[in-house]
């Protein structure tokens, strides 16, 4: 995964209430990680960064928006040793255009649904949408499933031919 992350949150409606979808992509637009949270606070941001770092390793640079809780969460994780001190944190709205455009793909799928009735249903649906987007971006490694290098279109052709 890339060593420069763009991180942002977007809103999704669940049972009439807004919940927050934390997302990170690298500078090439590949999805790093995502987390659906009921709250937009420092604890949720820490949970997101901890999980993303555990799965993909620490980035060299994290680009955040102006939301202070995200900045405080990264600082706390650096002092606790979960994120290395060498990780540079910056705030630039133009560099975050990559993630803002990537939110569009999620919003296009979620908007016609007019929100969700349960948080768990929203989480599962968003996991599926994120997986579909990873497949489109050719980020999903099919080799463990097939035993050989194969692309998603080739896999679909085999499935549809069966």
DOVOZA-754722 format. One record per residue: residue number from 1; z negated, y, x negated of N, C-alpha, C in turn; residue in one letter. Coordinates in nm, 2 decimals. Layout:
N
REC   k   n_up n_north n_east  ca_up ca_north ca_east   c_up c_north c_east r
REC NUM      Z       Y      X      Z        Y       X      Z       Y      X A
...
This chain:
162
REC   k   n_up n_north n_east  ca_up ca_north ca_east   c_up c_north c_east r
REC   1   0.00   -0.12  -0.09   0.00     0.00    0.00   0.00    0.12  -0.09 X
REC   2   0.06    0.23  -0.04   0.07     0.35   -0.12  -0.07    0.41  -0.16 X
REC   3  -0.06    0.49  -0.26  -0.19     0.55   -0.32  -0.22    0.69  -0.27 X
REC   4  -0.14    0.74  -0.17  -0.16     0.87   -0.11  -0.16    0.85   0.04 X
REC   5  -0.28    0.87   0.10  -0.29     0.84    0.25  -0.29    0.97   0.32 X
REC   6  -0.22    0.97   0.44  -0.23     1.08    0.54  -0.31    1.03   0.65 X
REC   7  -0.42    1.10   0.69  -0.52     1.05    0.79  -0.53    1.15   0.90 X
REC   8  -0.53    1.11   1.02  -0.55     1.20    1.14  -0.60    1.11   1.26 X
REC   9  -0.64    1.18   1.36  -0.69     1.12    1.48  -0.60    1.17   1.60 X
REC  10  -0.58    1.09   1.70  -0.51     1.13    1.82  -0.59    1.08   1.94 X
REC  11  -0.56    1.13   2.05  -0.64     1.10    2.17  -0.57    1.00   2.27 X
REC  12  -0.64    0.92   2.33  -0.59     0.82    2.43  -0.69    0.82   2.54 X
REC  13  -0.64    0.81   2.67  -0.73     0.81    2.78  -0.77    0.67   2.82 X
REC  14  -0.90    0.65   2.83  -0.95     0.52    2.88  -1.05    0.55   2.99 X
REC  15  -1.01    0.50   3.11  -1.09     0.52    3.23  -1.13    0.67   3.25 X
REC  16  -1.03    0.75   3.24  -1.05     0.90    3.26  -1.12    0.97   3.15 X
REC  17  -1.16    0.90   3.04  -1.23     0.97    2.93  -1.13    0.96   2.81 X
REC  18  -1.14    1.06   2.72  -1.06     1.06    2.60  -1.14    0.98   2.49 X
REC  19  -1.06    0.89   2.43  -1.11     0.81    2.31  -1.02    0.85   2.20 X
REC  20  -1.06    0.81   2.08  -1.00     0.86    1.96  -0.94    0.75   1.88 X
REC  21  -0.82    0.76   1.84  -0.75     0.67    1.76  -0.73    0.72   1.62 X
REC  22  -0.81    0.68   1.52  -0.80     0.72    1.38  -0.68    0.63   1.32 X
REC  23  -0.60    0.70   1.25  -0.48     0.63    1.19  -0.46    0.69   1.05 X
REC  24  -0.40    0.60   0.96  -0.37     0.64    0.83  -0.23    0.58   0.79 X
REC  25  -0.15    0.66   0.73  -0.02     0.61    0.68  -0.01    0.66   0.54 X
REC  26   0.07    0.59   0.46   0.09     0.64    0.32   0.20    0.74   0.32 X
REC  27   0.23    0.80   0.21   0.33     0.90    0.20   0.47    0.86   0.24 X
REC  28   0.50    0.73   0.23   0.63     0.68    0.27   0.63    0.65   0.42 X
REC  29   0.52    0.67   0.49   0.52     0.64    0.64   0.48    0.50   0.68 X
REC  30   0.44    0.42   0.58   0.39     0.28    0.62   0.25    0.29   0.67 X
REC  31   0.22    0.22   0.77   0.08     0.22    0.83  -0.02    0.15   0.74 X
REC  32  -0.13    0.22   0.71  -0.24     0.17    0.63  -0.34    0.10   0.72 X
REC  33  -0.39    0.17   0.82  -0.49     0.12    0.91  -0.51    0.21   1.03 X
REC  34  -0.58    0.15   1.13  -0.61     0.23    1.25  -0.74    0.18   1.31 X
REC  35  -0.81    0.27   1.39  -0.93     0.23    1.45  -0.95    0.31   1.58 X
REC  36  -0.97    0.24   1.69  -1.00     0.31    1.81  -1.15    0.33   1.83 X
REC  37  -1.19    0.45   1.86  -1.34     0.48    1.86  -1.37    0.56   1.99 X
REC  38  -1.48    0.54   2.04  -1.52     0.61    2.16  -1.56    0.76   2.13 X
REC  39  -1.60    0.78   2.00  -1.64     0.91    1.96  -1.56    0.96   1.84 X
REC  40  -1.55    1.09   1.83  -1.49     1.15    1.71  -1.60    1.22   1.63 X
REC  41  -1.66    1.14   1.55  -1.77     1.20    1.47  -1.77    1.14   1.33 X
REC  42  -1.87    1.17   1.25  -1.87     1.13    1.11  -1.89    0.97   1.10 X
REC  43  -1.97    0.92   1.19  -1.99     0.77    1.19  -1.86    0.70   1.21 X
REC  44  -1.78    0.74   1.30  -1.65     0.68    1.33  -1.56    0.69   1.21 X
REC  45  -1.56    0.81   1.15  -1.47     0.84    1.04  -1.51    0.75   0.92 X
REC  46  -1.65    0.73   0.90  -1.70     0.65    0.79  -1.65    0.50   0.81 X
REC  47  -1.67    0.46   0.94  -1.63     0.32    0.97  -1.48    0.30   0.94 X
REC  48  -1.40    0.40   0.98  -1.25     0.39    0.96  -1.22    0.38   0.81 X
REC  49  -1.27    0.47   0.73  -1.25     0.48    0.59  -1.30    0.36   0.51 X
REC  50  -1.42    0.31   0.55  -1.47     0.19    0.49  -1.38    0.07   0.51 X
REC  51  -1.34    0.05   0.64  -1.26    -0.06    0.67  -1.12   -0.06   0.60 X
REC  52  -1.06    0.06   0.60  -0.93     0.08    0.54  -0.94    0.06   0.39 X
REC  53  -1.04    0.10   0.33  -1.06     0.09    0.18  -1.09   -0.06   0.15 X
REC  54  -1.16   -0.13   0.23  -1.19    -0.27    0.21  -1.06   -0.35   0.22 X
REC  55  -0.98   -0.32   0.31  -0.86    -0.40    0.33  -0.74   -0.36   0.23 X
REC  56  -0.73   -0.24   0.19  -0.62    -0.19    0.11  -0.65   -0.13  -0.02 X
REC  57  -0.78   -0.12  -0.06  -0.82    -0.06   -0.18  -0.83    0.09  -0.16 X
REC  58  -0.88    0.15  -0.26  -0.90     0.30   -0.25  -0.77    0.37  -0.29 X
REC  59  -0.74    0.48  -0.21  -0.62     0.56   -0.25  -0.65    0.65  -0.36 X
REC  60  -0.55    0.71  -0.42  -0.57     0.82   -0.52  -0.60    0.95  -0.45 X
REC  61  -0.53    0.98  -0.34  -0.54     1.10   -0.26  -0.55    1.07  -0.11 X
REC  62  -0.64    1.15  -0.04  -0.64     1.14    0.10  -0.62    1.28   0.15 X
REC  63  -0.52    1.29   0.24  -0.49     1.42    0.30  -0.54    1.42   0.44 X
REC  64  -0.63    1.51   0.47  -0.69     1.52    0.60  -0.66    1.65   0.67 X
REC  65  -0.68    1.65   0.80  -0.66     1.78    0.88  -0.79    1.86   0.86 X
REC  66  -0.81    1.97   0.93  -0.92     2.05    0.91  -1.05    2.01   0.97 X
REC  67  -1.06    1.89   1.04  -1.18     1.84    1.10  -1.29    1.81   1.00 X
REC  68  -1.40    1.88   1.01  -1.51     1.87    0.91  -1.57    1.73   0.90 X
REC  69  -1.58    1.66   1.01  -1.65     1.53    1.01  -1.58    1.43   0.92 X
REC  70  -1.45    1.44   0.91  -1.37     1.35    0.83  -1.40    1.38   0.68 X
REC  71  -1.40    1.51   0.65  -1.43     1.55    0.51  -1.57    1.51   0.47 X
REC  72  -1.67    1.53   0.56  -1.81     1.49    0.53  -1.82    1.33   0.52 X
REC  73  -1.74    1.26   0.60  -1.75     1.11    0.59  -1.69    1.07   0.45 X
REC  74  -1.58    1.12   0.41  -1.53     1.09    0.27  -1.63    1.12   0.17 X
REC  75  -1.69    1.24   0.17  -1.79     1.28    0.07  -1.91    1.18   0.07 X
REC  76  -1.96    1.14   0.19  -2.07     1.05    0.20  -2.03    0.91   0.14 X
REC  77  -1.91    0.86   0.17  -1.86     0.74    0.11  -1.85    0.74  -0.04 X
REC  78  -1.81    0.86  -0.09  -1.80     0.88   -0.24  -1.94    0.87  -0.30 X
REC  79  -2.04    0.94  -0.24  -2.18     0.94   -0.30  -2.24    0.80  -0.29 X
REC  80  -2.20    0.72  -0.18  -2.26     0.59   -0.17  -2.19    0.48  -0.25 X
REC  81  -2.07    0.52  -0.31  -2.00     0.43   -0.40  -1.89    0.35  -0.33 X
REC  82  -1.88    0.36  -0.20  -1.77     0.28   -0.13  -1.63    0.33  -0.16 X
REC  83  -1.62    0.47  -0.17  -1.50     0.53   -0.22  -1.53    0.58  -0.36 X
REC  84  -1.44    0.56  -0.46  -1.46     0.61   -0.59  -1.46    0.76  -0.59 X
REC  85  -1.53    0.82  -0.69  -1.53     0.96   -0.70  -1.40    1.02  -0.74 X
REC  86  -1.31    0.94  -0.80  -1.18     0.99   -0.84  -1.08    1.02  -0.72 X
REC  87  -1.12    0.97  -0.60  -1.03     1.00   -0.49  -1.03    1.15  -0.46 X
REC  88  -0.91    1.20  -0.46  -0.90     1.35   -0.43  -0.88    1.37  -0.28 X
REC  89  -0.95    1.46  -0.22  -0.94     1.49   -0.08  -0.88    1.63  -0.07 X
REC  90  -0.77    1.64   0.01  -0.71     1.77    0.03  -0.68    1.79   0.18 X
REC  91  -0.66    1.91   0.22  -0.63     1.95    0.35  -0.50    2.03   0.36 X
REC  92  -0.40    1.98   0.41  -0.27     2.05    0.42  -0.20    2.01   0.54 X
REC  93  -0.18    2.10   0.64  -0.12     2.06    0.76   0.02    2.01   0.75 X
REC  94   0.10    2.06   0.65   0.24     2.02    0.64   0.25    1.88   0.58 X
REC  95   0.16    1.84   0.49   0.16     1.71    0.44   0.13    1.60   0.55 X
REC  96   0.05    1.65   0.65   0.02     1.55    0.75   0.12    1.54   0.86 X
REC  97   0.24    1.61   0.84   0.35     1.59    0.94   0.39    1.44   0.95 X
REC  98   0.38    1.37   0.84   0.42     1.23    0.84   0.33    1.15   0.94 X
REC  99   0.20    1.17   0.94   0.12     1.10    1.04   0.14    1.15   1.18 X
REC 100   0.16    1.28   1.19   0.18     1.34    1.33   0.30    1.28   1.39 X
REC 101   0.41    1.26   1.31   0.53     1.20    1.37   0.51    1.06   1.40 X
REC 102   0.42    0.99   1.32   0.40     0.85    1.34   0.31    0.83   1.47 X
REC 103   0.23    0.93   1.50   0.15     0.92    1.63   0.25    0.91   1.75 X
REC 104   0.37    0.97   1.73   0.46     0.98    1.84   0.50    0.84   1.89 X
REC 105   0.51    0.74   1.80   0.55     0.61    1.84   0.44    0.54   1.93 X
REC 106   0.32    0.57   1.90   0.21     0.52    1.98   0.21    0.58   2.11 X
REC 107   0.22    0.72   2.11   0.21     0.79    2.24   0.33    0.76   2.33 X
REC 108   0.45    0.73   2.28   0.56     0.69    2.36   0.53    0.56   2.44 X
REC 109   0.46    0.47   2.38   0.43     0.35    2.45   0.31    0.36   2.54 X
REC 110   0.21    0.44   2.50   0.09     0.45    2.58   0.10    0.55   2.70 X
REC 111   0.18    0.66   2.69   0.19     0.76    2.79   0.24    0.70   2.93 X
REC 112   0.34    0.61   2.93   0.38     0.56    3.06   0.27    0.47   3.13 X
REC 113   0.18    0.42   3.05   0.07     0.34    3.11  -0.03    0.42   3.18 X
REC 114  -0.03    0.55   3.17  -0.12     0.64    3.24  -0.27    0.61   3.21 X
REC 115  -0.30    0.57   3.09  -0.43     0.54    3.05  -0.47    0.40   3.07 X
REC 116  -0.59    0.36   3.02  -0.64     0.22    3.03  -0.76    0.22   3.12 X
REC 117  -0.80    0.11   3.17  -0.92     0.09    3.25  -1.04    0.05   3.17 X
REC 118  -1.01   -0.03   3.06  -1.12    -0.07    2.98  -1.09   -0.04   2.83 X
REC 119  -1.20   -0.01   2.76  -1.18     0.02    2.61  -1.13   -0.10   2.54 X
REC 120  -1.17   -0.22   2.57  -1.13    -0.35    2.50  -0.98   -0.37   2.53 X
REC 121  -0.93   -0.34   2.65  -0.79    -0.36    2.68  -0.71   -0.26   2.60 X
REC 122  -0.76   -0.14   2.59  -0.69    -0.03    2.51  -0.68   -0.08   2.36 X
REC 123  -0.79   -0.13   2.31  -0.79    -0.17    2.17  -0.69   -0.29   2.14 X
REC 124  -0.69   -0.38   2.23  -0.59    -0.50    2.21  -0.45   -0.45   2.23 X
REC 125  -0.42   -0.36   2.32  -0.29    -0.31    2.34  -0.24   -0.23   2.22 X
REC 126  -0.33   -0.15   2.17  -0.29    -0.07    2.05  -0.27   -0.15   1.93 X
REC 127  -0.35   -0.26   1.92  -0.32    -0.35    1.81  -0.18   -0.41   1.82 X
REC 128  -0.14   -0.45   1.94  -0.01    -0.50    1.96   0.10   -0.40   1.93 X
REC 129   0.08   -0.28   1.97   0.18    -0.17    1.95   0.19   -0.14   1.80 X
REC 130   0.07   -0.14   1.73   0.07    -0.12    1.58   0.14   -0.23   1.51 X
REC 131   0.12   -0.36   1.56   0.19    -0.47    1.50   0.34   -0.46   1.51 X
REC 132   0.38   -0.42   1.64   0.53    -0.41    1.66   0.58   -0.30   1.57 X
REC 133   0.51   -0.19   1.55   0.56    -0.08    1.46   0.56   -0.13   1.31 X
REC 134   0.46   -0.21   1.27   0.47    -0.26    1.14   0.59   -0.35   1.12 X
REC 135   0.62   -0.43   1.22   0.74    -0.52    1.21   0.86   -0.43   1.20 X
REC 136   0.87   -0.33   1.27   0.99    -0.23    1.27   1.00   -0.17   1.13 X
REC 137   0.88   -0.14   1.07   0.88    -0.07    0.94   0.90   -0.17   0.83 X
REC 138   0.91   -0.30   0.86   0.92    -0.41    0.77   0.80   -0.42   0.68 X
REC 139   0.68   -0.40   0.74   0.56    -0.42    0.67   0.49   -0.55   0.69 X
REC 140   0.54   -0.63   0.79   0.47    -0.75    0.82   0.53   -0.86   0.74 X
REC 141   0.45   -0.93   0.66   0.49    -1.04    0.57   0.49   -1.17   0.65 X
REC 142   0.61   -1.22   0.67   0.63    -1.35    0.75   0.62   -1.47   0.66 X
REC 143   0.62   -1.45   0.52   0.62    -1.56    0.43   0.50   -1.66   0.46 X
REC 144   0.38   -1.62   0.48   0.27    -1.72    0.51   0.30   -1.80   0.64 X
REC 145   0.38   -1.75   0.73   0.41    -1.82    0.85   0.52   -1.92   0.83 X
REC 146   0.62   -1.88   0.76   0.74    -1.96    0.74   0.75   -2.04   0.61 X
REC 147   0.68   -2.00   0.51   0.69    -2.06    0.38   0.80   -2.01   0.29 X
REC 148   0.88   -1.92   0.35   0.98    -1.86    0.27   1.00   -1.71   0.31 X
REC 149   1.06   -1.64   0.23   1.09    -1.50    0.26   1.19   -1.49   0.37 X
REC 150   1.15   -1.42   0.48   1.24    -1.41    0.59   1.21   -1.28   0.66 X
REC 151   1.32   -1.21   0.71   1.30    -1.08    0.78   1.27   -1.11   0.92 X
REC 152   1.21   -1.01   0.99   1.18    -1.02    1.13   1.31   -1.04   1.22 X
REC 153   1.42   -0.98   1.19   1.54    -1.01    1.27   1.59   -1.15   1.26 X
REC 154   1.58   -1.21   1.13   1.61    -1.35    1.11   1.52   -1.44   1.19 X
REC 155   1.39   -1.40   1.18   1.29    -1.48    1.26   1.32   -1.48   1.41 X
REC 156   1.35   -1.37   1.46   1.38    -1.36    1.61   1.50   -1.44   1.64 X
REC 157   1.60   -1.44   1.55   1.72    -1.51    1.57   1.69   -1.66   1.58 X
REC 158   1.60   -1.71   1.49   1.56    -1.85    1.49   1.49   -1.88   1.62 X
REC 159   1.40   -1.80   1.66   1.32    -1.82    1.78   1.40   -1.82   1.90 X
REC 160   1.50   -1.73   1.91   1.58    -1.72    2.03   1.68   -1.84   2.03 X
REC 161   1.72   -1.89   1.92   1.82    -2.00    1.91   1.75   -2.13   1.95 X
REC 162   1.62   -2.14   1.94   1.55    -2.27    1.97   1.54   -2.30   2.12 X
